[in-house]
Amino acid sequence: MSAIFNDIVKNISSIITFDSSQSAPSEGAPFGEGAKKALDYFLALAEHLGFETVNYDGYAGEASFGKGEEFAVLAHLDVVPAGGGWTHDPFGGEIDYERGRIWGRGAMDDKGPAIIALFAMKALADEGFKPRRKIKLIVGCNEENGWECIEYYKTHAHMPDEGFSPDADFPVIYAEKGILHIKLTFPVNGDYSSLKGGERANMVCDYCEAEAPMKSDFVQTESLEYRDGKIISHGKSAHGSTPEHGVNAIPPVLSYLGLADEITLPLLSVADKLCSFEDETGKLTFSPNVIKGGDGFVEIVCDIRYPATAKKEDVLKVIEDGGIKYDILHEQSPLFNEKDGNLVKTLCEVYNEVTGKNAVPVAIGGGTYARALKNGAAFGPEEEGDENTVHQANEYISFEKIQTCFKIYKLALKKLTC
């Protein structure tokens, strides 16, 4: 193994140890101490490698290389909560030399790719490459929960017009669906004293519980149990853009509480109509991921990813026609680039050159920092055939993936800034 590969592995492992999921803010740490520590670590590493760095008050940071017209690499250091079901310490940064993996939350999304991109810049600098554009590797700390980091950066620094985000799929993403996080409110008369489940709008709910009387005909299953006065449902987490990869823990609890008519059926009716929205970027996805019940009401936060050519207003009209009260908590407009534009075309060519494949640009349901640019595209690290562990238990990045991404990002930066 080369020295630079060993450095990448060591630093991915180290930065994983900071739990940078959003927590209570403090001075200099707008998204919590864990995010601050991850940002401080990254910028100290970048400075040690010889790059100019700036810390934008804990919201975001940058490491720059070269001069001239700016080109962005946009990554993020915050992560979603660990969730349950892990057999490895989610913040242990375990290096598994036998299987060739680094385990931990953020390994693929997005700490691993951020570190790889940084060392790709370092390798180019060591080779004497002098870019004709200023490469700005910008790292945010609030990508998973609101993008305040990007908004802060835009008001305190200049955001380049063009660049890529190593936070999605290869060969290159030319389009991203629109995103809506909406809170649906249902008036109910349920026999329960508390109801809660889910941690983030963009994570499929893997745990839901309600304090409620035990039914005489209740039969415990592997995924549904009654313990200490609570009905508890266990699911499987997944990224909100791919709910089909998870198992949602909310429906079984609603069924147990007898809320099918008041909540489940209206939800299914709306979801069925919404899922008819489709274009070349795929079908609309609808995932109810966070639930909270109080006296006479239930609130459910849903993650909606709608096709890039669809209109947000048409999506909301379906919900309005279903008679459900809603509030928009977060939204991102779709991203749509021409497949034959220079950025997308070059990135795709780089991927094919390194891998020997003949892949074509694709669209995704996820939302990346590429939307923050006038001309941006998401670019790796996942590939078709990979085991998808993003936002799931036992997230990892393989040694092979590190080596492939390093070659790809190094070549892409060279071609796009020479």
C-alpha positions in Angstrom: 0.0 0.0 0.0 1.3 3.5 -0.8 2.0 6.1 1.8 -0.8 8.3 0.5 -3.3 5.4 0.7 -2.3 4.7 4.3 -2.7 8.4 5.1 -6.2 8.4 3.6 -7.3 5.3 5.5 -5.9 6.7 8.8 -7.6 10.0 8.4 -11.0 8.6 7.4 -10.8 6.4 10.4 -10.0 9.3 12.7 -12.6 11.7 11.4 -15.3 9.1 11.8 -14.7 9.1 15.5 -16.5 12.4 15.9 -20.2 12.0 16.2 -21.1 15.0 13.9 -24.8 14.4 13.8 -26.6 17.6 14.7 -26.8 18.4 18.4 -27.3 21.4 20.7 -25.4 24.5 19.5 -22.8 26.4 21.5 -20.4 29.2 20.8 -18.4 28.4 17.6 -20.4 25.2 17.2 -23.7 26.1 15.5 -24.5 22.4 14.8 -23.0 20.9 18.0 -19.6 20.0 19.4 -19.2 16.9 17.3 -19.6 18.8 14.0 -17.2 21.4 15.2 -14.6 18.8 16.1 -14.9 17.2 12.7 -14.5 20.5 10.9 -11.5 21.5 13.1 -9.9 18.2 12.4 -10.4 18.4 8.6 -9.1 22.0 8.4 -6.1 21.2 10.6 -5.3 18.3 8.3 -5.7 20.4 5.1 -3.4 23.1 6.6 -0.8 20.4 7.5 -1.0 19.2 3.9 -0.1 22.7 2.7 -3.4 24.2 1.7 -4.9 27.6 2.7 -7.9 27.1 4.9 -10.7 29.2 6.3 -13.2 28.3 9.0 -16.5 30.1 8.5 -17.5 30.2 12.2 -18.2 26.5 12.5 -20.8 26.5 9.7 -18.4 25.4 6.9 -14.8 25.5 6.0 -12.6 25.4 2.9 -9.2 24.3 1.7 -8.0 26.0 -1.5 -5.4 25.2 -4.1 -4.2 27.4 -7.0 -5.4 30.7 -8.4 -7.8 31.9 -11.0 -11.5 31.2 -11.8 -12.9 29.1 -9.0 -13.9 25.5 -9.2 -15.7 23.8 -6.2 -15.6 20.4 -4.6 -18.5 20.4 -2.2 -18.6 17.8 0.6 -20.1 17.6 4.1 -18.8 16.4 7.4 -22.0 16.1 9.3 -23.8 12.7 9.5 -27.2 11.4 10.3 -27.6 9.8 13.7 -26.2 6.3 14.0 -29.6 4.6 14.5 -29.8 1.0 15.7 -28.7 -2.4 14.5 -25.0 -1.9 14.4 -22.5 -4.7 15.0 -19.6 -2.3 14.7 -19.1 0.9 16.7 -20.7 3.6 14.5 -18.1 6.1 15.8 -15.2 3.7 16.3 -13.5 4.3 12.9 -12.6 0.6 12.9 -10.1 -0.4 10.2 -10.8 -3.9 9.1 -7.7 -5.0 7.3 -8.9 -8.5 6.8 -12.0 -7.4 4.8 -10.5 -4.2 3.5 -13.0 -1.8 5.1 -13.4 1.2 7.4 -16.5 0.9 9.4 -18.5 3.9 10.8 -21.2 6.5 10.2 -20.0 8.9 7.5 -17.5 6.5 5.9 -19.4 6.8 2.6 -21.6 9.8 3.4 -19.6 12.0 3.3 -16.5 12.0 5.4 -14.7 9.4 3.4 -15.1 11.1 0.0 -14.2 14.5 1.6 -10.9 13.1 2.8 -10.2 11.3 -0.5 -10.8 14.6 -2.4 -8.4 16.4 -0.1 -5.6 13.9 -0.7 -6.4 14.0 -4.5 -5.5 17.7 -4.3 -2.4 16.9 -2.3 -1.2 14.3 -4.9 -1.6 16.9 -7.7 0.3 19.5 -5.7 3.1 17.0 -5.0 3.4 16.3 -8.7 3.9 19.9 -9.4 0.5 20.4 -11.0 -0.4 24.1 -11.2 -4.2 24.5 -11.8 -5.3 27.4 -13.9 -8.4 27.6 -11.7 -8.6 27.9 -7.9 -9.9 24.7 -6.5 -12.0 25.3 -3.4 -12.8 22.1 -1.4 -15.7 23.3 0.7 -17.0 21.3 3.6 -20.3 22.0 5.3 -21.6 20.8 8.7 -25.4 20.9 8.1 -26.1 19.0 4.9 -28.2 16.4 6.5 -30.5 18.7 8.3 -31.2 22.0 6.6 -28.3 23.4 4.6 -27.8 26.4 6.9 -24.0 25.8 6.3 -24.3 26.5 2.6 -26.4 29.6 3.2 -23.9 30.9 5.7 -21.0 30.2 3.3 -22.8 32.1 0.5 -23.2 35.2 2.6 -19.6 35.2 3.9 -17.6 33.9 0.9 -17.9 33.5 -2.9 -19.5 30.3 -4.0 -17.9 29.1 -7.3 -20.2 28.7 -10.3 -19.0 25.3 -11.3 -18.0 22.1 -9.5 -19.0 18.7 -8.3 -20.0 17.0 -5.0 -18.6 13.6 -4.1 -21.8 12.7 -2.3 -24.0 10.4 -4.6 -23.3 8.0 -7.4 -21.0 7.3 -10.3 -20.6 7.7 -13.2 -22.1 11.2 -12.8 -25.5 12.7 -11.7 -27.0 15.0 -14.3 -30.3 15.4 -12.5 -31.6 15.3 -8.9 -35.3 15.1 -7.8 -36.9 17.9 -5.9 -37.2 17.5 -2.2 -39.9 18.3 0.2 -40.0 17.6 4.0 -43.5 18.2 5.1 -45.3 17.8 8.4 -48.8 16.2 8.2 -51.2 16.7 11.1 -54.0 14.4 11.8 -56.8 14.8 14.5 -57.2 11.5 16.2 -58.8 9.9 19.3 -56.3 7.1 20.0 -56.0 5.0 23.2 -52.4 5.9 23.9 -50.5 8.3 26.2 -47.4 8.9 24.0 -46.3 8.1 20.5 -42.9 8.7 18.9 -40.6 7.3 16.3 -37.9 8.3 13.8 -34.9 10.6 14.1 -34.6 12.5 10.8 -36.9 13.3 8.0 -34.4 11.8 5.5 -34.0 8.5 7.3 -36.5 5.6 7.1 -37.9 5.2 10.6 -36.3 2.1 12.2 -37.9 2.4 15.7 -41.4 3.5 16.8 -43.1 3.2 20.2 -46.3 4.1 21.9 -47.5 3.8 25.5 -50.8 2.0 25.2 -52.7 -0.8 26.9 -51.8 -4.3 25.9 -54.5 -6.0 23.7 -55.7 -9.4 24.8 -55.1 -10.9 21.3 -51.7 -9.4 20.8 -49.1 -11.8 19.4 -45.5 -10.8 19.6 -43.4 -11.0 16.5 -39.7 -10.4 15.6 -40.5 -6.8 14.6 -43.3 -6.0 17.1 -43.2 -6.4 20.8 -44.9 -5.2 24.0 -42.6 -4.2 26.8 -42.9 -2.0 29.9 -46.3 -0.7 28.9 -45.2 0.1 25.4 -45.9 -1.3 22.0 -42.6 -1.2 20.1 -41.9 -1.7 16.4 -38.5 -2.4 14.9 -37.7 -1.6 11.3 -34.7 -1.1 9.1 -33.2 2.4 8.4 -32.4 3.5 4.8 -31.9 6.8 3.0 -35.1 8.8 2.6 -34.6 8.9 -1.2 -34.6 5.0 -1.3 -37.3 4.0 1.2 -37.6 0.6 -0.6 -34.3 -0.3 0.9 -35.6 0.0 4.4 -38.5 -1.3 6.6 -40.6 1.5 8.1 -41.4 0.9 11.8 -44.4 3.4 11.9 -47.2 1.5 10.2 -47.4 -1.5 12.6 -47.8 0.8 15.6 -50.5 2.8 13.8 -52.3 -0.5 13.1 -52.0 -1.6 16.7 -53.4 1.7 17.9 -56.4 1.3 15.6 -55.5 4.5 13.6 -55.7 2.9 10.1 -58.9 4.8 9.1 -57.7 8.1 10.5 -54.1 8.1 9.4 -52.9 5.0 7.4 -55.6 5.0 4.8 -55.4 8.8 4.0 -51.6 8.4 3.8 -51.9 5.5 1.5 -54.4 7.3 -0.7 -52.1 10.4 -1.0 -49.0 8.2 -1.6 -50.7 6.2 -4.3 -51.6 9.4 -6.2 -48.2 11.0 -5.7 -46.4 7.9 -6.9 -47.9 8.3 -10.4 -45.6 11.3 -10.8 -42.7 10.1 -13.0 -40.2 11.2 -15.6 -36.7 10.2 -16.7 -35.4 10.9 -13.2 -37.7 8.3 -11.8 -40.9 8.0 -9.8 -41.8 10.2 -6.9 -41.0 8.6 -3.5 -43.0 9.2 -0.4 -41.7 8.1 3.1 -43.3 8.9 6.5 -40.2 8.9 8.6 -40.8 10.8 11.9 -43.9 10.6 14.1 -45.1 12.3 17.3 -48.5 11.9 19.0 -50.1 14.1 21.5 -53.5 14.6 23.0 -55.9 14.5 20.1 -53.3 14.7 17.3 -50.6 12.9 15.4 -47.8 14.6 13.4 -45.9 12.8 10.8 -42.9 14.2 8.9 -42.6 12.8 5.4 -39.8 12.8 2.9 -41.0 13.4 -0.6 -38.6 13.2 -3.7 -40.4 14.4 -6.8 -39.3 14.1 -10.4 -37.0 16.9 -11.7 -39.5 18.0 -14.3 -42.5 18.0 -12.0 -43.9 21.0 -10.2 -43.9 21.4 -6.4 -47.3 23.0 -6.6 -48.8 19.9 -8.3 -47.4 17.7 -5.5 -48.8 19.9 -2.8 -52.2 20.0 -4.5 -52.5 16.2 -4.1 -52.0 16.5 -0.4 -54.5 19.4 -0.2 -57.1 17.5 -2.2 -56.6 14.6 0.3 -57.8 17.0 3.1 -54.6 16.6 5.1 -53.2 19.7 7.0 -49.5 20.2 6.1 -46.6 22.5 6.8 -43.4 22.6 4.7 -40.4 22.2 6.9 -37.7 22.0 4.2 -37.5 22.2 0.4 -35.0 22.0 -2.4 -35.7 22.6 -6.0 -34.7 19.9 -8.5 -31.4 19.9 -10.4 -31.3 19.3 -14.1 -28.2 19.5 -16.3 -27.7 18.7 -19.9 -26.0 15.4 -20.3 -23.8 16.7 -23.1 -22.6 19.8 -21.2 -18.9 20.1 -20.6 -19.0 19.3 -16.8 -21.2 16.3 -17.0 -19.5 15.0 -20.1 -16.0 15.4 -18.7 -16.8 13.7 -15.4 -18.4 10.8 -17.1 -15.4 10.4 -19.4 -13.1 10.4 -16.4 -15.1 7.7 -14.7 -15.1 5.5 -17.8 -11.4 6.1 -18.4 -10.4 5.0 -14.8 -12.8 2.1 -14.6 -12.8 0.9 -18.2 -16.6 1.0 -18.3 -18.9 2.6 -20.8 -21.4 4.2 -18.4 -23.8 7.1 -19.0 -25.0 9.9 -16.8 -27.8 9.0 -14.4 -30.4 10.8 -12.2 -31.0 10.3 -8.4 -33.6 11.0 -5.8 -31.0 12.2 -3.3 -30.2 15.9 -2.9 -26.6 17.0 -2.9 -24.6 20.3 -2.6 -24.4 20.3 -6.4 -27.7 22.3 -6.3 -25.8 25.1 -4.6 -23.8 25.7 -7.8 -25.0 27.3 -11.1 -23.4 24.4 -12.9 -22.9 21.5 -10.5 -23.1 17.7 -10.6 -22.8 15.0 -8.0 -20.0 12.6 -8.7 -19.6 9.3 -6.8 -18.7 7.5 -4.6 -21.4 4.8 -5.0 -21.5 2.6 -8.0 -24.0 0.2 -9.4 -23.6 -3.1 -7.6 -22.3 -1.7 -4.4 -23.8 -2.8 -1.1 -25.8 0.3 0.0 -25.1 1.2 3.6 -25.6 4.9 3.5 -27.9 6.0 6.4 -28.0 2.4 7.4 -26.4 0.3 10.1 -22.8 -0.9 9.5 -21.9 1.8 7.0 -18.5 1.3 5.6 -16.1 2.3 2.8 -13.9 -0.4 1.2 -10.2 -0.1 0.5 -11.0 -0.7 -3.1 -13.5 2.1 -3.2 -10.9 4.5 -1.7 -8.4 3.6 -4.3 -10.9 4.0 -7.2 -12.3 7.3 -5.9 -8.8 8.7 -5.4 -7.8 8.0 -9.0 -11.1 9.4 -10.3 -11.1 12.6 -8.2 -7.5 13.3 -9.0 -8.0 12.9 -12.7 -11.3 14.9 -12.7 -9.7 17.8 -10.9 -6.7 17.8 -13.2 -8.9 17.8 -16.4 -11.3 20.4 -15.2 -8.8 22.9 -13.9 -5.8 22.5 -16.3 
